[in-house]
Amino acid sequence: MTDTSISTLVGHIEASARGGIQSTVPVLNPFSGKRIYDLPQLSASQVEAAGQELRAAQVAWAETPAVKRAGILLELFDVLLKNQDKLIDVLQLETGKSRAHAFEEVSGAIQSALYYGKKSPKFLQREKTRAGVPVLTRTWVERIPLGVIGIITPWNYPMALTALDVFPALAAGNAVLQKADNQTALSVLILRQYAIAAGLPSELWTVVTGDGVEVGNAVTDNSDYVAFTGSTATGQKVYQRAAANFIGASLELGGKNPMIVLPGAKPAKAAELAIGGAFGSAGQLCVSIERVYVHDSIYDAFVTELGRRTEELTVGRSGEFDFDLGSLTSASQLARVSGLVDEAVSKGAQVIAGGKPLPAAGPNCYSPTVLTDVPEDARMFRGEVFGPVLAVSSYSEIEDAIAQANDSEYGLNASVVGPQAEAIRVANRLNAGSVNVNEGYRASFASMESPMGGVKLSGLGRRNGAAGLVKYTQTKTIGVANSGLLGAVIHLPNRAREWKTMAPLFRILLKVLRRF
Ligand code: NAD
């Protein structure tokens, strides 16, 4: 990416600052540790001013027919597909993902434009409802945009999460005030630039950057609804702030996602599925698998296969599909992951594969890691690692495996590997927002039609599908007393004498309604 194209993108943030930039932060390339550019940091008052402009612009957008708004998303789909390689380049530059993992994310982002481009007019359609007093009245429900939607996104899936949350918010007739994470603002800004090229009025989507607390709070304070994705600790603060402002919120938070391997599973295939489920985006994925429970009849064979296959994985930097894994996204991620692994090992965990940084591959690279015997007092036993680290343990009774899988404060995603019918029976008993059978996370994650979200401390609310759009609307019920000839003859009673005449008819009506 050239310096000119970076400064064109960052120009949007500078414009929101209205020339009053007080500070910047250097954004570092995860692969090299070198500075890419300096990102302006906005203040709360600059975010407030941006929010007011969005509020004014949203009025005309709400009046724009839903089909026309959806048409812009379909146009955007074409633009994004044409520029897919450029999007992947920007995503790799900021996140350090391998080409394959960046391709997977960008494909998800592009799909969101297609899905909501096709489906949003249907989700927003006026819905005829059964009238309370048929003949005399009729009713229907309109879906009204909420106004300005605050969207706060993390650094790990900046393009997919932007597309999955921002596109339905715009399609529903809202304006969007988005806080991008400092590390991955270009990924958000380039999507915005393409959306404008596809016909979105530029004044409807403002991206702001800055301190998490100051700018994050300002986004919540200047929105009519906030969609937050990030850690559970921050999500709890956002939810409290939203409650104080009396606005709705959806919270997509952390996970500690289990996989259960049934006795009927083939060890080699199960090991490959664990690799696919655990090491996507170097494990920096909310739905990735972090713990595996394997039946003791195949435990040794599984651990041997998993260890050997994990050691074969390649880690490095390339703009082609050369490496299985890329880099961790930042030095703080490297410190976090190595710290959690080192602590577990110092308390007795066994390293089956990896377990160390890979400085020869890049300053923030870490080896894909398999551990066994992780003790209960290690922080990673219950806490999210958010890196390429898989903890394996054995079970002898399926009830015990299910209990251990469910014994977590999180409930985002889970996986079951083994003969399909039995695996589906186990899947039904796992307490998570999604469960994948003979897959780690992609079978559910890739389905735009299927709601995604968590239970317990993994979140509230859902993205994707109809739910991912209607949360950005409120219903308005229109009730109409019938007019014309019928209305002139008969109407809802107002006076006691009218009630006296109508009461027997209402009783008959209630009896008739019982039959339908
Ligand atoms: P984070 O909570 O530290 O930050 C997320 C975003 O919130 C960033 O933009 C940050 O600047 C902002 N922020 C920080 N303090 C804030 C405040 N007080 N008010 C408002 N915003 C504030 O999370 P992270 O480390 O960037 O992301 C990793 C976490 O996100 C992991 O726990 C991961 O599981 C989770 N995640 C969840 C999903 C999901 O869909 N469930 C998807 C991706 C990531």
Boltz pocket constraint, residues with backbone or C-beta under 6 A from the ligand:
constraints:
  - pocket:
      binder: B
      contacts: [[A, 152], [A, 153], [A, 154], [A, 155], [A, 156], [A, 157], [A, 179], [A, 180], [A, 181], [A, 182], [A, 210], [A, 211], [A, 212], [A, 213], [A, 215], [A, 216], [A, 217], [A, 229], [A, 230], [A, 231], [A, 232], [A, 233], [A, 234], [A, 235], [A, 237], [A, 238], [A, 251], [A, 252], [A, 253], [A, 254], [A, 255], [A, 285], [A, 286], [A, 384], [A, 386], [A, 412], [A, 453], [A, 454], [A, 458], [A, 459]]
      max_distance: 6.0
